Amino acid sequence: MTAQTTTPPPRLTADSLYRFFRAGEEETFALRGVGLRVEKGEIVAVTGPSGSGKTTLLSCLAGLDEPDGGTVHVAGERLSHQQEHLRSRLRARYIGVLFQSGNLLDHLTVRDNVRLVQRLSDGAGRPGAQELLRDVGIAPRAGALPRQLSGGEAARAGLAVALANDPAVLLADELTGEIDGETERRVLALLRERATAGTAMVLVTHSRAVAAVADRVLRLRDGRWVR
């Protein structure tokens, strides 16, 4: 009798996501039936004009916002339409998130921001905080508080925090927006290394360099994928 092999689920799936916001009697649709499937080790770049729904999509994929319709699964487990404590647990276990702001706790040093994420996600066996900070080129600023960082330094510190739990999925919004060209090349090389090791990535970006390292580039406009 031949043993059957089980195909692992995609690292991230989104099925027919809808999200609308109501202001008075007006409804604005941020997402209109968006679907997405990201495999292990795949980098997907999401582009599109401001207001097209890119950040809303990332928030739903991360479980930080709930879609009004559709579902999100991460590593085969349903993330959307769960109680907040369950979404938080899945996020800590599987997902690294980097937004343009709000990635660092103001009262903790850069090093302690990374260590906190690792403690919450049971970071045993994962790269140490100093190693992560060295990888993103900010190790000399490990003892600094967020308010003492430049925009580019804060972006790199935020990336270290997003990678601290060795995530199955990395979700990032304009991760290279405030860094110089040489640092961007270093960060993108690091992301390619992580993808080769198995991390799936969805990168919202306006950067041609980021799009160039992606396996797929998708364009969002008015809450829908466009060709």
Contacts in CASP RR format, 6 or more apart in sequence:
PFRMAT RR
TARGET T0000
AUTHOR 0000-0000-0000
METHOD contacts of the structure
MODEL  1
MTAQTTTPPPRLTADSLYRFFRAGEEETFALRGVGLRVEKGEIVAVTGPS
GSGKTTLLSCLAGLDEPDGGTVHVAGERLSHQQEHLRSRLRARYIGVLFQ
SGNLLDHLTVRDNVRLVQRLSDGAGRPGAQELLRDVGIAPRAGALPRQLS
GGEAARAGLAVALANDPAVLLADELTGEIDGETERRVLALLRERATAGTA
MVLVTHSRAVAAVADRVLRLRDGRWVR
8 40 0 8 1.000
9 73 0 8 1.000
9 75 0 8 1.000
9 76 0 8 1.000
10 37 0 8 1.000
10 38 0 8 1.000
10 39 0 8 1.000
10 40 0 8 1.000
10 73 0 8 1.000
10 76 0 8 1.000
10 200 0 8 1.000
11 38 0 8 1.000
11 39 0 8 1.000
11 40 0 8 1.000
11 41 0 8 1.000
11 42 0 8 1.000
11 74 0 8 1.000
11 75 0 8 1.000
11 168 0 8 1.000
11 169 0 8 1.000
11 200 0 8 1.000
12 36 0 8 1.000
12 37 0 8 1.000
12 38 0 8 1.000
12 61 0 8 1.000
12 72 0 8 1.000
12 73 0 8 1.000
12 74 0 8 1.000
12 169 0 8 1.000
12 200 0 8 1.000
12 202 0 8 1.000
13 36 0 8 1.000
13 37 0 8 1.000
13 38 0 8 1.000
13 72 0 8 1.000
13 73 0 8 1.000
13 76 0 8 1.000
14 34 0 8 1.000
14 35 0 8 1.000
14 36 0 8 1.000
14 37 0 8 1.000
14 57 0 8 1.000
14 60 0 8 1.000
14 61 0 8 1.000
14 70 0 8 1.000
14 71 0 8 1.000
14 72 0 8 1.000
15 35 0 8 1.000
15 70 0 8 1.000
15 71 0 8 1.000
15 72 0 8 1.000
16 33 0 8 1.000
16 34 0 8 1.000
16 35 0 8 1.000
16 69 0 8 1.000
16 70 0 8 1.000
16 71 0 8 1.000
17 31 0 8 1.000
17 33 0 8 1.000
17 34 0 8 1.000
17 35 0 8 1.000
17 57 0 8 1.000
17 60 0 8 1.000
17 67 0 8 1.000
17 69 0 8 1.000
17 70 0 8 1.000
17 72 0 8 1.000
18 29 0 8 1.000
18 31 0 8 1.000
18 32 0 8 1.000
18 33 0 8 1.000
18 67 0 8 1.000
18 68 0 8 1.000
18 69 0 8 1.000
18 70 0 8 1.000
19 29 0 8 1.000
19 30 0 8 1.000
19 31 0 8 1.000
19 56 0 8 1.000
19 60 0 8 1.000
19 65 0 8 1.000
19 67 0 8 1.000
19 68 0 8 1.000
19 69 0 8 1.000
20 27 0 8 1.000
20 28 0 8 1.000
20 29 0 8 1.000
20 30 0 8 1.000
20 68 0 8 1.000
21 27 0 8 1.000
21 28 0 8 1.000
21 30 0 8 1.000
22 28 0 8 1.000
29 222 0 8 1.000
29 223 0 8 1.000
30 51 0 8 1.000
30 53 0 8 1.000
30 56 0 8 1.000
30 223 0 8 1.000
31 53 0 8 1.000
31 56 0 8 1.000
31 57 0 8 1.000
31 60 0 8 1.000
31 67 0 8 1.000
31 223 0 8 1.000
32 222 0 8 1.000
32 223 0 8 1.000
32 224 0 8 1.000
33 70 0 8 1.000
33 223 0 8 1.000
33 224 0 8 1.000
34 57 0 8 1.000
34 220 0 8 1.000
34 223 0 8 1.000
34 224 0 8 1.000
34 225 0 8 1.000
35 225 0 8 1.000
36 44 0 8 1.000
36 57 0 8 1.000
36 61 0 8 1.000
36 202 0 8 1.000
36 218 0 8 1.000
38 44 0 8 1.000
38 169 0 8 1.000
38 200 0 8 1.000
38 201 0 8 1.000
38 202 0 8 1.000
39 200 0 8 1.000
40 168 0 8 1.000
40 198 0 8 1.000
40 200 0 8 1.000
41 195 0 8 1.000
41 196 0 8 1.000
41 197 0 8 1.000
41 198 0 8 1.000
41 199 0 8 1.000
41 200 0 8 1.000
41 201 0 8 1.000
42 195 0 8 1.000
42 200 0 8 1.000
42 201 0 8 1.000
42 215 0 8 1.000
42 216 0 8 1.000
43 191 0 8 1.000
43 192 0 8 1.000
43 195 0 8 1.000
43 200 0 8 1.000
43 201 0 8 1.000
43 203 0 8 1.000
43 213 0 8 1.000
43 214 0 8 1.000
43 215 0 8 1.000
43 216 0 8 1.000
44 200 0 8 1.000
44 201 0 8 1.000
44 202 0 8 1.000
44 203 0 8 1.000
44 214 0 8 1.000
44 215 0 8 1.000
44 216 0 8 1.000
44 217 0 8 1.000
44 218 0 8 1.000
45 203 0 8 1.000
45 204 0 8 1.000
45 205 0 8 1.000
45 210 0 8 1.000
45 211 0 8 1.000
45 214 0 8 1.000
45 216 0 8 1.000
45 217 0 8 1.000
45 218 0 8 1.000
46 54 0 8 1.000
46 57 0 8 1.000
46 202 0 8 1.000
46 203 0 8 1.000
46 204 0 8 1.000
46 205 0 8 1.000
46 217 0 8 1.000
46 218 0 8 1.000
46 219 0 8 1.000
46 220 0 8 1.000
47 54 0 8 1.000
47 204 0 8 1.000
47 205 0 8 1.000
47 206 0 8 1.000
47 211 0 8 1.000
47 217 0 8 1.000
47 218 0 8 1.000
47 219 0 8 1.000
47 220 0 8 1.000
48 54 0 8 1.000
48 206 0 8 1.000
48 219 0 8 1.000
48 220 0 8 1.000
48 221 0 8 1.000
49 221 0 8 1.000
52 220 0 8 1.000
52 221 0 8 1.000
52 222 0 8 1.000
52 223 0 8 1.000
53 220 0 8 1.000
53 223 0 8 1.000
54 173 0 8 1.000
54 204 0 8 1.000
54 220 0 8 1.000
55 99 0 8 1.000
55 173 0 8 1.000
55 204 0 8 1.000
56 65 0 8 1.000
57 204 0 8 1.000
57 220 0 8 1.000
58 97 0 8 1.000
58 99 0 8 1.000
58 171 0 8 1.000
58 172 0 8 1.000
58 173 0 8 1.000
58 202 0 8 1.000
58 204 0 8 1.000
59 65 0 8 1.000
60 66 0 8 1.000
60 67 0 8 1.000
60 72 0 8 1.000
60 80 0 8 1.000
61 72 0 8 1.000
61 169 0 8 1.000
61 171 0 8 1.000
61 202 0 8 1.000
62 91 0 8 1.000
62 95 0 8 1.000
62 96 0 8 1.000
62 97 0 8 1.000
62 171 0 8 1.000
63 72 0 8 1.000
63 79 0 8 1.000
63 80 0 8 1.000
63 87 0 8 1.000
63 91 0 8 1.000
63 95 0 8 1.000
64 91 0 8 1.000
64 97 0 8 1.000
66 80 0 8 1.000
66 81 0 8 1.000
67 80 0 8 1.000
70 80 0 8 1.000
71 78 0 8 1.000
71 80 0 8 1.000
71 81 0 8 1.000
72 78 0 8 1.000
72 79 0 8 1.000
72 80 0 8 1.000
73 79 0 8 1.000
74 90 0 8 1.000
74 94 0 8 1.000
74 95 0 8 1.000
74 168 0 8 1.000
74 169 0 8 1.000
75 94 0 8 1.000
75 168 0 8 1.000
75 169 0 8 1.000
77 90 0 8 1.000
77 94 0 8 1.000
79 87 0 8 1.000
79 90 0 8 1.000
79 91 0 8 1.000
82 90 0 8 1.000
91 97 0 8 1.000
92 117 0 8 1.000
92 120 0 8 1.000
92 121 0 8 1.000
92 165 0 8 1.000
93 121 0 8 1.000
93 165 0 8 1.000
94 167 0 8 1.000
94 168 0 8 1.000
94 169 0 8 1.000
95 165 0 8 1.000
95 167 0 8 1.000
95 168 0 8 1.000
95 169 0 8 1.000
95 170 0 8 1.000
95 171 0 8 1.000
96 162 0 8 1.000
96 163 0 8 1.000
96 165 0 8 1.000
96 167 0 8 1.000
96 169 0 8 1.000
96 170 0 8 1.000
96 171 0 8 1.000
97 103 0 8 1.000
97 162 0 8 1.000
97 170 0 8 1.000
97 171 0 8 1.000
97 172 0 8 1.000
98 158 0 8 1.000
98 159 0 8 1.000
98 161 0 8 1.000
98 162 0 8 1.000
98 170 0 8 1.000
98 171 0 8 1.000
98 172 0 8 1.000
98 173 0 8 1.000
98 175 0 8 1.000
99 173 0 8 1.000
100 173 0 8 1.000
100 174 0 8 1.000
103 154 0 8 1.000
103 157 0 8 1.000
103 158 0 8 1.000
103 161 0 8 1.000
103 162 0 8 1.000
104 110 0 8 1.000
104 113 0 8 1.000
104 146 0 8 1.000
104 154 0 8 1.000
104 157 0 8 1.000
104 158 0 8 1.000
104 161 0 8 1.000
105 113 0 8 1.000
105 116 0 8 1.000
105 146 0 8 1.000
106 145 0 8 1.000
106 146 0 8 1.000
106 147 0 8 1.000
107 145 0 8 1.000
108 116 0 8 1.000
108 145 0 8 1.000
108 146 0 8 1.000
109 142 0 8 1.000
109 143 0 8 1.000
109 144 0 8 1.000
109 145 0 8 1.000
110 133 0 8 1.000
110 138 0 8 1.000
110 141 0 8 1.000
110 142 0 8 1.000
110 143 0 8 1.000
110 144 0 8 1.000
110 145 0 8 1.000
110 146 0 8 1.000
110 149 0 8 1.000
110 157 0 8 1.000
110 160 0 8 1.000
111 129 0 8 1.000
111 130 0 8 1.000
111 133 0 8 1.000
111 142 0 8 1.000
111 143 0 8 1.000
113 146 0 8 1.000
113 157 0 8 1.000
113 158 0 8 1.000
113 161 0 8 1.000
114 128 0 8 1.000
114 129 0 8 1.000
114 132 0 8 1.000
114 133 0 8 1.000
114 160 0 8 1.000
114 161 0 8 1.000
114 164 0 8 1.000
115 129 0 8 1.000
115 164 0 8 1.000
117 161 0 8 1.000
117 164 0 8 1.000
117 165 0 8 1.000
118 126 0 8 1.000
118 128 0 8 1.000
118 129 0 8 1.000
118 164 0 8 1.000
118 165 0 8 1.000
120 165 0 8 1.000
121 164 0 8 1.000
121 165 0 8 1.000
123 164 0 8 1.000
123 165 0 8 1.000
123 166 0 8 1.000
126 164 0 8 1.000
126 165 0 8 1.000
126 166 0 8 1.000
127 135 0 8 1.000
127 166 0 8 1.000
129 142 0 8 1.000
129 160 0 8 1.000
129 164 0 8 1.000
130 139 0 8 1.000
130 142 0 8 1.000
132 160 0 8 1.000
132 163 0 8 1.000
132 164 0 8 1.000
133 139 0 8 1.000
133 141 0 8 1.000
133 142 0 8 1.000
133 157 0 8 1.000
133 160 0 8 1.000
135 160 0 8 1.000
135 163 0 8 1.000
135 190 0 8 1.000
136 156 0 8 1.000
136 157 0 8 1.000
136 159 0 8 1.000
136 160 0 8 1.000
136 163 0 8 1.000
136 186 0 8 1.000
136 187 0 8 1.000
136 190 0 8 1.000
137 156 0 8 1.000
137 183 0 8 1.000
137 186 0 8 1.000
138 153 0 8 1.000
138 156 0 8 1.000
138 157 0 8 1.000
138 160 0 8 1.000
141 148 0 8 1.000
141 149 0 8 1.000
141 153 0 8 1.000
141 157 0 8 1.000
144 153 0 8 1.000
146 154 0 8 1.000
146 157 0 8 1.000
149 157 0 8 1.000
151 178 0 8 1.000
152 178 0 8 1.000
152 179 0 8 1.000
152 183 0 8 1.000
154 178 0 8 1.000
155 175 0 8 1.000
155 176 0 8 1.000
155 177 0 8 1.000
155 178 0 8 1.000
155 179 0 8 1.000
156 179 0 8 1.000
156 183 0 8 1.000
156 187 0 8 1.000
159 172 0 8 1.000
159 175 0 8 1.000
159 187 0 8 1.000
162 170 0 8 1.000
162 171 0 8 1.000
162 172 0 8 1.000
163 170 0 8 1.000
163 194 0 8 1.000
166 199 0 8 1.000
167 199 0 8 1.000
168 198 0 8 1.000
168 199 0 8 1.000
168 200 0 8 1.000
169 199 0 8 1.000
169 200 0 8 1.000
169 201 0 8 1.000
169 202 0 8 1.000
170 191 0 8 1.000
170 194 0 8 1.000
170 199 0 8 1.000
170 200 0 8 1.000
170 201 0 8 1.000
170 202 0 8 1.000
170 203 0 8 1.000
171 201 0 8 1.000
171 202 0 8 1.000
172 201 0 8 1.000
172 202 0 8 1.000
172 203 0 8 1.000
172 204 0 8 1.000
173 204 0 8 1.000
174 204 0 8 1.000
174 205 0 8 1.000
174 206 0 8 1.000
174 207 0 8 1.000
175 187 0 8 1.000
175 203 0 8 1.000
175 205 0 8 1.000
175 210 0 8 1.000
176 183 0 8 1.000
176 184 0 8 1.000
176 187 0 8 1.000
176 188 0 8 1.000
176 205 0 8 1.000
176 207 0 8 1.000
176 209 0 8 1.000
176 210 0 8 1.000
177 206 0 8 1.000
177 207 0 8 1.000
179 187 0 8 1.000
181 209 0 8 1.000
184 207 0 8 1.000
184 209 0 8 1.000
185 209 0 8 1.000
188 209 0 8 1.000
188 210 0 8 1.000
188 213 0 8 1.000
191 201 0 8 1.000
191 203 0 8 1.000
191 213 0 8 1.000
192 213 0 8 1.000
194 201 0 8 1.000
195 201 0 8 1.000
203 210 0 8 1.000
203 214 0 8 1.000
205 211 0 8 1.000
211 217 0 8 1.000
218 225 0 8 1.000
219 225 0 8 1.000
219 226 0 8 1.000
219 227 0 8 1.000
220 226 0 8 1.000
END
